[in-house]
Amino acid sequence: MADSGSGKRIAQITISRCMRTGRDFGIRWEKTGSDEWIATWAFKIPTTQKDNDNNQQKEQQLSGSFRFHESYPGCPHCGGGINLKCVRCGRIYCHDKEKGIRTKCPWCGLEGEIDMTPERGGGGRKIYIPGKGDR
């Protein structure tokens, strides 16, 4: 794990939302390299804390490559282990595997399909909204 030069680990928390329940949860990311983050833990956010955070929340943005540690527990509300970033609002949410590739962002309501194809910029887990020519 990367450290700040003083032997301390560098970690950040991002807020995610459960697609199934609409409840927020935190994901703890540890920096493992100069540009790499690994999710190590997920935890429920109490409603009273969430209400306080919404009033003073400053967006925390991380950049680099992201992966999930093999011990990452998934969403604490539904157990979902897939997390997506919405292309419209940029927020993170867990994906309900029972929905297959169909997804709906619980933050902004954008609906689409998870794009796992490298041709569309990816190799994955981006929301793809088909255009008129794709239907």
Residue frames as qw, qx, qy, qz and C-alpha x, y, z in Angstrom:
[[0.000, 0.888, 0.460, 0.000, 0.00, 0.00, 0.00],
 [0.372, 0.571, -0.034, 0.731, 1.21, 3.50, -0.80],
 [0.436, -0.666, -0.409, 0.446, 2.04, 5.89, 1.94],
 [0.112, 0.982, 0.125, 0.085, 2.48, 9.60, 2.26],
 [0.473, 0.614, -0.399, 0.489, 6.21, 9.35, 2.90],
 [0.277, -0.549, 0.515, -0.598, 5.67, 9.29, 6.65],
 [0.052, 0.069, -0.985, 0.147, 4.71, 5.62, 6.77],
 [0.445, 0.304, 0.540, -0.647, 0.99, 6.38, 6.89],
 [0.317, 0.340, 0.819, 0.336, -1.42, 4.80, 4.43],
 [0.205, 0.149, -0.140, -0.957, -3.35, 7.09, 2.12],
 [0.090, 0.403, 0.910, 0.037, -7.08, 6.40, 2.07],
 [0.257, 0.005, -0.102, -0.961, -10.20, 8.18, 0.83],
 [0.314, 0.370, 0.821, -0.302, -13.91, 7.59, 1.22],
 [0.205, -0.043, -0.469, -0.858, -16.38, 7.93, -1.65],
 [0.516, 0.194, 0.532, -0.643, -20.16, 7.88, -1.31],
 [0.144, -0.021, -0.860, -0.489, -22.07, 5.30, -3.31],
 [0.605, 0.026, 0.241, -0.759, -25.79, 4.50, -3.52],
 [0.363, 0.052, 0.930, -0.009, -27.52, 1.12, -3.61],
 [0.267, 0.006, -0.575, -0.774, -29.48, 0.63, -6.83],
 [0.360, -0.337, -0.861, -0.126, -31.90, -1.76, -5.13],
 [0.340, -0.617, -0.612, 0.359, -32.67, 0.17, -1.91],
 [0.129, 0.851, 0.149, 0.487, -31.66, 3.76, -2.76],
 [0.599, -0.790, 0.004, 0.132, -29.63, 3.95, 0.47],
 [0.312, 0.838, -0.411, 0.178, -26.18, 5.51, 0.59],
 [0.900, -0.370, 0.051, 0.226, -23.00, 3.77, 1.69],
 [0.039, -0.888, 0.426, 0.168, -19.33, 4.59, 1.87],
 [0.943, 0.232, -0.081, 0.224, -16.48, 2.86, 0.05],
 [0.432, -0.801, 0.328, 0.254, -12.99, 3.08, 1.52],
 [0.785, 0.580, -0.110, 0.187, -10.21, 3.29, -1.09],
 [0.613, -0.636, 0.274, 0.380, -6.52, 2.80, -0.28],
 [0.425, 0.820, -0.345, -0.163, -3.85, 4.15, -2.56],
 [0.929, -0.168, 0.290, 0.159, -1.61, 1.30, -3.70],
 [0.650, 0.128, 0.300, 0.686, 0.59, 3.07, -6.23],
 [0.140, -0.199, 0.063, 0.968, 1.13, 6.45, -7.77],
 [0.406, 0.077, -0.277, -0.868, -2.13, 6.19, -9.72],
 [0.510, -0.138, -0.818, -0.225, -3.90, 3.12, -8.34],
 [0.446, -0.286, 0.414, -0.740, -6.66, 2.71, -5.75],
 [0.376, -0.096, -0.917, -0.090, -8.13, -0.45, -4.24],
 [0.595, -0.459, -0.053, -0.658, -11.51, -0.72, -2.48],
 [0.270, 0.198, -0.872, 0.357, -11.04, -2.44, 0.86],
 [0.016, -0.323, -0.785, 0.528, -14.25, -1.84, 2.78],
 [0.226, -0.425, -0.426, -0.766, -17.87, -0.69, 2.44],
 [0.129, -0.265, -0.732, 0.615, -20.12, 0.57, 5.22],
 [0.055, -0.755, -0.622, -0.200, -23.65, 1.84, 5.75],
 [0.115, 0.217, -0.151, 0.958, -24.15, 5.55, 6.32],
 [0.020, -0.507, -0.745, 0.434, -26.74, 6.32, 9.01],
 [0.154, 0.759, 0.524, 0.355, -29.62, 8.47, 7.76],
 [0.266, -0.933, -0.134, 0.201, -28.88, 11.27, 10.23],
 [0.500, -0.465, 0.379, 0.624, -25.23, 11.37, 9.12],
 [0.410, 0.352, 0.618, 0.571, -26.26, 11.34, 5.45],
 [0.024, 0.904, 0.406, 0.131, -28.59, 14.32, 6.00],
 [0.374, -0.834, 0.111, 0.390, -25.76, 16.26, 7.68],
 [0.531, -0.203, 0.539, 0.622, -23.30, 15.34, 4.92],
 [0.361, 0.611, 0.583, 0.395, -25.71, 16.42, 2.16],
 [0.074, -0.975, -0.198, 0.070, -25.82, 19.92, 3.63],
 [0.237, -0.866, 0.358, 0.256, -22.03, 20.30, 3.71],
 [0.868, 0.044, 0.423, 0.258, -20.81, 17.73, 1.21],
 [0.162, 0.771, -0.443, -0.428, -17.89, 18.65, -1.00],
 [0.935, 0.329, -0.079, -0.105, -17.33, 16.31, -3.90],
 [0.477, -0.585, 0.621, 0.212, -14.27, 14.14, -3.43],
 [0.816, 0.534, -0.134, -0.175, -12.87, 13.03, -6.75],
 [0.624, -0.440, 0.590, 0.263, -10.22, 10.39, -7.18],
 [0.658, 0.641, -0.279, -0.278, -8.41, 9.67, -10.40],
 [0.111, -0.499, 0.857, 0.059, -6.39, 6.71, -11.57],
 [0.559, 0.006, -0.772, -0.303, -7.13, 3.03, -11.89],
 [0.563, -0.312, 0.416, -0.643, -9.52, 1.29, -9.53],
 [0.573, 0.020, -0.805, -0.150, -10.02, -2.28, -8.43],
 [0.711, -0.509, 0.077, -0.478, -11.68, -4.16, -5.63],
 [0.093, -0.451, 0.855, -0.237, -9.74, -6.22, -3.10],
 [0.464, -0.083, -0.853, -0.223, -10.78, -9.89, -2.97],
 [0.223, -0.329, -0.785, 0.476, -12.07, -9.29, 0.58],
 [0.208, -0.047, -0.037, -0.976, -14.22, -6.30, -0.46],
 [0.250, 0.237, 0.860, -0.376, -17.66, -7.10, 0.99],
 [0.024, 0.447, 0.686, 0.574, -19.79, -5.38, -1.67],
 [0.282, -0.498, -0.117, -0.812, -22.77, -3.14, -1.01],
 [0.001, 0.043, -0.813, 0.581, -23.73, -3.32, 2.68],
 [0.554, 0.153, 0.240, -0.782, -27.43, -3.02, 1.73],
 [0.872, 0.290, -0.021, -0.394, -27.85, -5.65, -1.01],
 [0.781, -0.287, 0.511, 0.215, -24.47, -7.41, -1.21],
 [0.702, 0.702, 0.093, 0.075, -23.91, -6.31, -4.81],
 [0.685, -0.412, 0.253, 0.546, -20.25, -6.45, -5.73],
 [0.467, 0.420, 0.393, 0.672, -20.47, -4.45, -8.96],
 [0.099, -0.750, -0.219, 0.616, -20.07, -0.68, -8.73],
 [0.475, 0.557, 0.435, 0.524, -20.67, 1.66, -11.65],
 [0.142, -0.419, -0.074, 0.894, -20.02, 5.32, -12.32],
 [0.415, 0.736, 0.519, -0.128, -22.90, 7.10, -14.05],
 [0.482, 0.211, 0.335, 0.782, -21.93, 8.87, -17.27],
 [0.045, -0.794, -0.357, -0.490, -24.51, 11.63, -16.66],
 [0.423, -0.878, -0.014, -0.223, -24.06, 12.63, -13.02],
 [0.400, 0.596, -0.592, 0.366, -20.67, 11.04, -12.34],
 [0.552, -0.487, 0.481, -0.476, -21.80, 9.43, -9.08],
 [0.218, 0.240, -0.946, 0.000, -21.06, 5.85, -8.02],
 [0.750, -0.152, 0.220, -0.605, -23.65, 3.18, -7.32],
 [0.357, -0.165, 0.919, 0.021, -23.88, -0.58, -6.88],
 [0.505, 0.153, -0.534, -0.660, -25.51, -2.56, -9.65],
 [0.746, -0.044, 0.496, -0.442, -28.28, -5.06, -8.97],
 [0.093, -0.286, 0.886, 0.353, -27.05, -8.24, -10.71],
 [0.405, 0.388, 0.811, -0.168, -30.63, -9.51, -11.01],
 [0.393, 0.775, 0.106, -0.484, -31.23, -6.74, -13.57],
 [0.819, 0.317, 0.309, 0.364, -28.63, -8.28, -15.92],
 [0.478, 0.103, 0.150, 0.859, -27.03, -5.62, -18.10],
 [0.111, -0.768, -0.353, -0.523, -29.95, -3.17, -17.63],
 [0.445, -0.262, -0.454, 0.726, -29.21, -0.51, -15.06],
 [0.084, -0.857, -0.299, -0.412, -30.69, 2.67, -13.62],
 [0.331, 0.267, -0.420, 0.802, -28.68, 5.26, -11.72],
 [0.365, -0.659, -0.639, 0.159, -30.34, 5.78, -8.31],
 [0.277, -0.400, -0.126, 0.865, -28.88, 9.33, -8.18],
 [0.162, 0.351, -0.206, -0.899, -30.17, 10.87, -11.42],
 [0.704, 0.351, 0.449, -0.424, -32.43, 8.18, -12.93],
 [0.371, 0.573, -0.575, -0.450, -30.42, 7.59, -16.13],
 [0.874, 0.022, 0.459, -0.158, -31.32, 4.18, -17.58],
 [0.478, 0.658, -0.520, -0.259, -29.23, 2.11, -19.94],
 [0.990, 0.012, -0.133, 0.052, -27.08, -0.98, -20.31],
 [0.540, -0.678, 0.415, 0.279, -23.72, -1.82, -18.83],
 [0.667, 0.693, -0.263, -0.071, -21.21, -1.67, -21.66],
 [0.761, -0.456, 0.425, 0.179, -18.57, -4.37, -21.40],
 [0.805, 0.477, 0.216, 0.280, -17.26, -3.96, -24.95],
 [0.533, -0.387, 0.154, 0.736, -13.79, -2.54, -25.60],
 [0.322, 0.432, 0.488, 0.687, -15.03, -0.94, -28.84],
 [0.166, -0.855, -0.341, -0.352, -17.06, 1.60, -26.91],
 [0.032, 0.761, -0.339, 0.552, -14.18, 2.87, -24.87],
 [0.609, -0.599, 0.219, -0.472, -14.12, 0.40, -22.43],
 [0.528, 0.080, -0.809, 0.248, -13.68, -3.00, -21.41],
 [0.439, -0.339, -0.832, -0.025, -16.18, -2.12, -19.07],
 [0.283, -0.569, -0.657, 0.406, -18.68, -1.27, -16.56],
 [0.038, 0.145, -0.047, -0.988, -19.71, 1.97, -18.16],
 [0.462, 0.533, 0.587, -0.398, -23.34, 2.79, -18.77],
 [0.125, -0.021, 0.634, 0.763, -24.15, 2.70, -22.44],
 [0.442, 0.541, 0.430, -0.572, -27.29, 4.43, -23.67],
 [0.494, 0.223, 0.681, 0.493, -28.02, 3.26, -27.21],
 [0.154, 0.396, -0.130, -0.896, -28.57, 5.99, -29.80],
 [0.716, 0.420, 0.126, -0.543, -31.15, 5.85, -32.58],
 [0.565, 0.547, -0.572, -0.234, -28.70, 4.07, -34.90],
 [0.021, 0.339, -0.912, 0.230, -27.99, 1.34, -32.32],
 [0.597, 0.043, 0.555, -0.577, -31.53, 0.06, -31.83]]
